Amino acid sequence: MKKILIALVALTLTSCQQWLNVNVNPDVPNNESATVDLRLPWIEYYYLYSWGVASVRSSYVNGTITANSTTTANGMLAAWNPVATSVTTPYQNWFIGAACNIPDLISKATAEQAWDYVGAAYTIRAMGYMLMTDWYGDMPYNDAVSTSITPAYDSGQTIYNGCLSDLNKALSYFNKTQPATATNFAKGDSWNEGNVQKWIKLIHGLKARWFLNLSKKTSMFQPDSILNELALAPQNVGESIIVNHVNDPTDLARNFTTGDSYKTSVIYDYAAWSDGARITKWYMDLLTNTFTGGSGVVDPRTNWLVPSAQFTINGVKTFVRDVPVDVINSNIRLSSGPMLSTYSPTTQKWYINTTNTARLGDTVYISLKALSAQTGAKTSESTWQATDGTVISTGTFYTRPESPSHILGYPEMCFIKAEVLFRKGDKAGALLAYQAGIKAHMDLMNLTLATYNTSTSINPYKQPIPQSAISAFMTSAAVAQTPDQLTMAKIMQQKFIALSFTQQNWNDMRRFDYSAGDIGGYGVVYPDFDRPYEFGATGATKIPGQSKTDPSYWFRRMMLPSAETVYNSKNVLLDNPHALDLSIWSMPVWWDTAN
């Protein structure tokens, strides 16, 4: 990617600001001269960056992680007291990095009949705008990326239908045969290396996901259409759409919108770049099955999805798993915790720099942090270690610089099928799909874990999960073994784990009204989940509901960024007179309502 780093800035500026009259430098491509194979990987990258940030920030909302600080934007998200600075980055990277370049890619690719590039452009266009409406609700769509500096708004349903239309256009282009004179698709496709069949499966998988998101709308929800799409989506873990990342010790170039590395995982960039995030008890309870009604059987993925550190116990360095932060039932963050701990290579002990005796035990909380070139890594090893080699954090499967981005995985397809069949009353079929999804997620993790060079790594959780542990878990009490044991809660618990650090988990929680238990007679789908303990009067001005069955009791959307609320306020208010109200955060987006 380094070879086109300089091109990206010029490409973005000249495509989004075509009124600039500059001389054409053949060494710096602009919107006229940039080839399709230079355009596509950057559009892929900036969509992925937008998705990654949205996924991490929604993970603060949905109870996966919390922050040490109560005053940072992420810390306030974790408290359900959101602020405007939490909402800009996904919007910024989508529109500035990706969306504004898509029309030029389509035009260029059409001119040379590079139909696969056109198909990819329409697919990503659909993915990006669907992400925007999932996050913000109504948005500029038909008038977006136009000559207007105050684009008109479209409804969420209009955007949804437009995104489905784009996917159908993409299919039509992928079904065309590119002439030999067109640019080879593999040359520019950084996601699937030019594999058209994977793009087609991605499209059908996206349709299944998006059709499922309409589950509250009985007049629009079509279970059989979802099953039809699933039959054409990924059928095994090898057909999953995965973007692999690397921890390159020379990766010192910086993303022009945020300053992050280009080659590292975006989940890492936003969840584990610094020592600021912690796993929550609610998420850990899913893994250890210690939630209300849980079996108590520890999931074999736990040590891979939760960080560990080395502590000297009886003179032996021993890996100890993180104790998660209870943000729902504990006042810990209101009591200055959990504090950052420090390891001393000299004494081989952990310390908390405080006189507050209540915080002296905070060494049990282990950071998600991992190391990249920009945070001190000298090699490709991302494990955070002290100068004496002691592991301060193993990181987690999804939060290392070299972690994969699961754009659309086979496990999700299994869980979608399980939910749909369960809704249709086919509990036997739902059980098979549910069990297949659990096993598929462990296999998908092992697909990546098997690629790591562990011969020089001290990190035991970069080894594959043992097959014996997987087999034992699949027959344990943690997994429904008969149709009568299967519940919607069990399906969604396992789907949440399989989709850790993805935006779709927040979509699913909204579909089921979190833990209200008022959807479809399925009972409480996310047991023990509630507003954070520290939720208070200020948060209540934004999320004001008084009971769990009141939609406004829950975090429902993000406020529009200031680029819209300040510079396009007329159209914002024409579309939604309540868009600038403090309570906008609790107002459902269009698919999150029955009507």
N, C-alpha and C positions, 0 to 999 in steps of 0.2 A: 504493500500500500504506500510505502514511502515515495515511490516514483511519481505518484500523482498528488502528493500533499500540496505542493504549490499550486497545482491546477485547481484544486478545490476552492480556494479562496477567490481566485479570479473567476471561476465558473459561477459560483454563487452570486458574487457581486454583479457580474455582467448580466446574468440571467434575471435576477430580481430587480435590477436597476438599469434597464436597457436604455434609459435616456442618457446614460453617461457616454460621452463621445471620446473614446480613447483609441489610440493607435493599436493595431493588432500585432502582438509580439508572437512569432511562431513558437517560441519556447514556453509561452504561457497561454494555454487555450482559453477562449472565451465562449460565449453562447453560440457564436457562429462557427467556430472552428473545432470545438471539443467533439471528439468522436463518441459513439454510443458506448464503446467499451470503457471509456473514461468516465462517462456520466453514471452508468448504472451502479457500480460499486459504492459510489458516494451517496446516491439516493438510498441504497440498501443500508448503508452505515447510519445515515441520519434518521431514517425511520427507526432503525433498531435502537438508536440512542434515545429517541423520544419514548419508545415503548419501554425501554429499560428503566428510565427515570420514573415513568408513570407506574411501573410495576413495583419499584422500591418504595415510592412514596405511598402507594396504596397499601403496601405491607405494613406501614406505620398505622394506617387506619384500621386494617382488618385484624390486627393483633398478632402478626408474625414477629415483629421486632418493635423495640422501643429505643429511646435515645437517653444518653446520660444527662444531657442538658434539658432543662425545661423551657429555655428561652430561645433556642434556635428554631428555625422554621420546621425542621423535622421533629424536634422535641414538642412543639406545639401541635403538630399533626397527631402525634402519639397521645396527646392529652385531649384530643377532639376539640381543640381551641384553635382552628386553622387561621392562617394569615395569608395575605395576598402573595407573599414571596414564595409560597409553596407551589404555585400553579403555573409559573411561566415557562420553565425549561422544556417540558414536553411540547408545548405549543411552539416555542421558539425553534426547537430543533426540527420539528415537522415542517413548519412553513418556510423557515429560512434555509435549512439544510437540504430538505427533500422536495416538498410540494412545488416550490417555485421552479424547480428544474425538470419536473416531470413533463410539462407540455413540450419543452424543447427536445427531450429525449424521444417522445412520441413522434414529433415532427421529423427529427433526424432519422430515426429508425424506419419510419414509413417511407421516407425518400429513397432509402436503399433496400427496402423490402426486408428489413431485419425483423421479421415478425415475432420472433421469440423475445426480443427486447421490448417490443410494443406490449406483448402479453405481460411481461414482468412489470412494466410501468403501470399498467392498469391494475394489476394485482396489488402493488404497493400503494397506489393511490387509494384503493378501497380500504386497505388496512389502516392507513394513516388517518383518513377521515372518520372511519369507524372508531378509532381510538379517541379522536377529538370529541365525537358525540357521546361516547361512553363516559368521558371525563367531564365535559362541560355542558352537555345537552345541545341546544340549538347553537349553530355556528355559521359563519359564512361558508358556503359550499359552491353553489353555481356561480357566484360572483367573486369567489376567492381566487387569488393568483391571477388577477385581471389588472386592467389599467386603473381601476378605481382604488383610491386610497381609503375609502369608507365603504367597503363592500356590504351589500345587503345580506340579511340573515335568511337561513333556511331552517325549517323545523327538523327535529331529530329524525322523524319518520321520512322526510324527504331525503336526508343524508343517508339513512339506512337503505332506502330503496335505490338511491344512486350508487351506493357501494356494491349492492348486489348486481346492479346493471354493469358496473365496471368489471366484476368478476366474470360475468357472462361474456363481455367483450374480450377479456383476457383469454378465456377458453377458446373463443373463435380464432384468435391469433395464434395460440399455441397449437391449434389443429392445422394451421397452414404449414407448408414446407418452405423454409428459407432457401432462396437461390444460393448457389455456391459463391456468388459475388458479395453476399451480405457478410457482415462481421460475425465471426464465429461466436455463438452465445457463451461458450465456456470461457472465452477471453475476458468477458466483463462481469460474469455472474459469480459473485463472491459467496452467495448462499448455497446454491445447489450445483455449482461447477458445470452449469449448462445442461443439467438433467431436466429435460422438459417434463418427463413423467412425474418428477417430484413436485414441480410447480403445479401441475394439474391436480395432484393429490392434495397439495396445500389449499388450492381453491375450494375443492369439495369439503375439506376439513373445516375451512373457515365458514362455509355456508352452514355446516352442521352446528358449529359453535354459535353462529349468529341467529340461526333459527331457534336454537334452544334458549337464547336470551329473551325470547318473546313469551316465555312460559306463563307469565301473568296475564297475557292477552288471549283469552280463550277464543276470541273470534279470529285470531291470526295464527295461533299456535297449531302446527301441523306435525304431529309425531312421525307419521309415515314419511314425510318429506325429509325429515332428519335422518331416518334410517336409510333412505335412498342415497343421501349424500355420503353417509358413513360407508356404504358399500363401495364408494369410489375414492374414499380418503385413505390415508395410510393403514395398511393391514398388518404391519409388524413393526418392531422397533427400528429396523433398518430403513424403513421408509419414512421415519420421522424427519421433520425439517429442523435441522440443528445448525446453528452457526458456532463454529469452534474458534476459540480465541487463544492467544499465546502470551506468555509472560517473557517478553523479549527485554533483556537488560540494556539494549540500546534504544528502546522505545521512549525517546525523550521529546518527540514532537507532541504538540498540544492541540487538541480540538479547539477550533477557533471560536466556538460559542461558549465553552466552559473551561477550557484549559486542561482537560483530562487527556490521558493517553489514548491513542487511536487503536492499538491492537488488543487492549485488555477488555475483559467482559464489562459491559455497562452496569450490570448488577454489582460487580466489585466497585466500580467507580463511585457508585452512590451509596452502597451499603457498607463497604469495608475498606475504603481508602484510608480512613482515619479510625481512631479508637473511640468512636462515638455511639455505636449501635450495639444492642444486646438482644438476645433471644428472649421472648416472653414465656411465662409459665403456661399461658393458654396454648401456645403452639407446642411447647414441650409436652403438655398433657396429651395432645393428640398422638405424639410419637410414643409416649410411655403408657398410653391407654389408662391414664389416671384421672380422666374427666369423669363427671357423674355418670355412673352406669358402665364405666370402662372395665375391661378385663384385667388390667394390671400387667399384661404381657408387653414387654418392651420390644418395640419395632427394631429389627436389625439395621434399619437406616439411621437410627438415632445418632450414633457417633459420627456419622458422615454428614448429617444435617445440622448438628449442634457442635460448637467449637469445644476443644479441650486444651489444656495447658499442662506442663510438667511441674509437679511439686515434689520436693524431696521428702519422702516418707520412710522413716526408719533407715535413713542414709541412702535410699535408692530413689532415683528420679522416676516418677510414676505419672502416667497420663491420667488426669482427672477431668471429668466432663463438667462443663459449665452448669452452675445453678441458675436457672432462668429468673427473670424479674417478673414478679406478680404485679402487673399494673392495674388489674381489675379489682383486686381485693385488698391491696396493700397501699399504704401512704408513702412508700419508699422514696418516690421522686419528690414528694413534698418535704421529705426529711433529708434533703441533700444527697440522696443516693440514687443509684449505686455509684460510688466514687471510683475513679480510675486508680488502679493499683500499679505498683512499680516492683519489678524484680531486680534484686541486687546480685550480680555475679560474684561479688566478693563474699557475701554471707550466704549465698544460695537460698535466700529467703524473699518472700513477698511482703511489701509494705504498703500501708495507706498513710499518706501524709496529712494527718489530721489529729486534732485533740478531741474530736467528737467520738466518744467510746462506742456509740451506736453504729459507727461506720467502720470500725476496725475489722469487721468480718467481711468486708466487701471484696476481699481477694477471691472469693468464690465465684464472682461474676467475671466471665471471660469474654473478651472482645471478639468480634467477627473479623478484625483487621487481618489483612494479608499484605505482602510486600510486592511492589512492582518497581520498575526502574525509578519512577518519580517519587517513591516513598522509601527508597533505600536499598532495594534489591540489587545485588551485584551479579547474581546468576539468575537462571530461570526458576530457581526454587522460591516459591512464594510464602512458605511457612515463616511466620514471624518468630524469630529467635533472638535471644540475648547474645552478648558477645562471647559467653562461655558455651554457647550452643543450646542452652535450655530453651524449649519451645514455650513461647509466651502465648501463642494461639495457633491452632492447626487450621484456622479458618473453617469454612464449610464447603460442601460440594458446589453450591450455587454462588458463593461469594468470593472466590479466588480470582486473581487476574486471568487465569487460564480456564476458568469455568465455562461450560457451554451455555449458549442461549437457546433454550427450547422454544422455538417459534411456534411449532405445532407438533406435538408428540403423539405417538400411538397410544400411550396410556390415557390421554385425555379423550381420545376417540372411544376407548373402552368405557370410560365412565359416563360419557354422553349416552352411549348405547344403554348402559345399565339404568340410567335415570329414565330414559324414554320408555324402555321396556317395563320398568317398575310402574311408571304412570299408566301404561296400557294394561297392567294387571298380569303381565307375564313375569312372575317372580322367578321362575326357573331360568328363563333366559337372562334376566337381569343379574342373577347370581353368577352365572358363568362369565358375563361381561365384567362384572365387579371384580371377581377373582382374577380375571385376565389382566385387568388394569393394574391391580396391585403388583402382580408378578412382572408385568411389562415395565413398570416404573423402576423396579430394582434392576431389571435387565438393561434398561436404558441408561441408568447410572453406571452400571458396570461396563457398558459400551465405551464410555469416556474414561472411566477409571483404569481400564485395561491399557489405555494408550499412554499413561503416565510412566515416566522412567523413575521407578521407586528405588532403584539400586543405590542412589546417592541421597535419598530423602529420608529424613528422620520421622516424617509424618506417617503414622500408621493408617490414616484415613484417606490416603491416596491409593491404597490397595483396593482391589475389587471386594465387594461384600461377599463373604463366603456362601457358596451355594447351599451348604448344610444349614446355615442360619436362615436362608430364604425359605428352604423347604420346611423347616420346623415352624416358621412363622405362618406359612400358608395353611398349615393344618392346626393352628392354635386357636384358642378361644377369642383372640383378637380379630379373627376373620370369620365372617358368617359362613357356616358350612352347609346350611340347608336354606331353601327358599323362605321358610317361616322365620328364620333368624335375621333375614335381610331387612333393613330399614333404609329410608331415605337418608337418615343421619349417618349410617355406616357408609353409604355410597359417597356422600359429600365429605365425610371425614377423610377418606382415602384420596378423594380427588384433590382436596386441599393440600395434602402432603405432596402428591404427585405434581401439583402446579405451584409449589412453593416459589415465592418471589415472582409471581406473574399477575398481571392486571386482571385476568379472568377470575381469580379468587374473589376479588372485590365485587365483580359483576355477579358472581354466584351468591355471595352473601346478601347482596341487595335483592336478588330475585326471591330469596327465601325470608326476607325481612329479618336477617340476622337470627337472633334467638327468640323472636316473638312467638313462633309456633302457630301462626295464623294462616299458613299457606297450605292449601290443598289437603288438609287433614293429615299431614305428615308429621305433626308434632314439632318439637324443637329440633331443628336440623343441626344447629351449632350450639350444643349444650355448654353452659357456663359462660358463654360470651355475654358481655355487657359493656356499657360505657366505661372508660377508665375511671378508677377511683378518684383521681384528681379533677375530673370533670366538674366545673364550677359555674359560678354566675356568669362569667364572661363567655364561656363556651355555650351556655344556655341561651344567650342572645343569638347564637348562630344555629344551634341544634336544639330547638325549644320544646320538643314534645315531652309530655308528662307520663306517658305510658308506652310500653313496648309495642302495642298494636297501633299506636299513632305513627304514621310514616315519618313525621318530623322528629321522632325520638332518635332516629338513626342518621348517620353520616351518609348522604345520598349522592353528592356530586362535588366538583370543584368549582369555585367561583371563576368567572372569566378573567384572563390576565389583563393587566392595565393597557396593553396595546389595543384591546377592544373597549374596555370600560371607560378609558380616558379619551382615546383618539377616534373611537367609533361609537360613542355613547348614544347618539341619536338612533342608530339602527339597533343597538343593543336594547334600548328601552321600547322601541317600536315592536320588537319581537317579544319581549318579556318585561312588562312594567316592574316586576319584582327582581330583575336581574342584579340590581345594586343593593338590594336589601341584605342585611346581615344574615337573615335566615335562608339565603339562597343555598347554603351548604346542605340544608336538610330537605330541599325540594327535589323530588324524584325526576330523573331524566325520563324521556318519553316511553322507553320500553319497560321502565320500572313501575308502571301503573297498569291497572286493569283496563282502563278506558283509552 
